[in-house]
C-alpha cells in the first residue's frame, strides 16, 4: 500500500527495514509508491555512506539491500565430507582381489548417503 509518491529520506527508509533482512530495490520502492529507478540514487548514496550494504542473491544476477553490519552469514556445512566420490572402475573384478571392489561399493554408498541428506 503506497504511503507517498515522494522520494523517502534515509531515516524513513531505515525505519522501514529490519536488521538481517534482504530487500530487493523494487520492493522497497513499492513501499513508498515510487519506481525503483527513482529510489536507486538514494540507495547508492546510502551504500556509499555505509548505512546499507549490497548482498549478492544466490543463483541470481541481481543483488539485494540490507542494513550494513547485519548481512546474513552463508550457511556452513553441517558435516564435513569424508571419503572419495565414486569414480569409474580402474581395475578388473575377475582378478580374485575383491578389496578394491569392496572399496568402490563403499564409496558409492557414501555418495548415495551424502546426496540423500
N, C-alpha and C positions, 0 to 999 in steps of 0.2 A: 504494500500500500504506500504510494508515494506521499512524502511529507511536504516537500517543497521542490520547486523547479530551479532553485539557486544552487550554485556550487557550495558545498559544505566547507566549513572551516576544519582545520586539522583536529581541533578539540572535539567537534561533532563526529568526525569520522572515527576517532579513537574511542569515543563513548559508545559507538555502535558495535565495535569489535570486542571479541572476548579473547583473552590470552590463550595461546596454543591452538587456536582455530585458524585454518587456512581459508581465505576468501578469494574468490575469483573477482577480478576487477569489474566485470559486468554485473555480478551480483551486488556488489557494493553500490554501483551506480544506480541500479533499480531501486534500492532502498531510499535513495534521495530523489528519485523521479527524473534522473538525467541519463544521458548516454555515457557509455564507458569512455569514449574518446574525449569527452568533456572532463571526466574525472582523472584521466591518466596524468596530466601535468601535475596535479596535486599529489598523486601517489608517488610520482618520480621525485618530487621535491621532498616529500616526507621520507623516502628511502635514502636520498642524499643526506638528509639531516640526521638519519639514524633512528627515526621514530618507528619506521616499518622495515620489514625485511622481505626480500623476494624468496620464494620457496619453489623449487622445481617440483612439479607434479609428476609422479611416477607414471610411466607409459603414456606420456603426453608431451607435446611440443610446447605447451603453454606453461605459464607459471602462476603461482598464487601469491597472495599477500598475507602476512601475519604481523602481529606486533613484534618489534625487534626484541630479541632475547628470549622469546617464547616459542621458537621454532620446534616442532615435534622432532624427536630423535628417530633415526632409522631403526627399524626393528632388528634386534640382534638375534642371530640364530639360536634356538633353544638347545640344540645338540651340535656337537662337532662331528664331522663326518669321519668315520674310521673305516678304512678298507679301500679297496680299489674297485672302481666300477667294472662291470662286465665288459670284456673285450673279446674280439674274435679269437677262436681257438688257435693256439700256436703249437699244438702237439697232436699226435695221433693216439686215439683212445686204445687202439688194439695192441699197444706195446707191452701191456702187462702191468705197468706202473699206474695206479689209479690215484695217487696223491694229487697230481696236477688236475685231474678230472674233478676230484672232490673239492679242491680249492676253487675251481671255476664255478661249480654249483653253489658254493658258499658265497662267492662274490655276486652271483646273480640273485641269490636270495636276499643278500644285503641291499642290493639295488632295488629290488621289489619292495622291501620293507621301508626304505628311505622314501620312495615315491609315494607310498601308501599314506604317509603321515600328513 
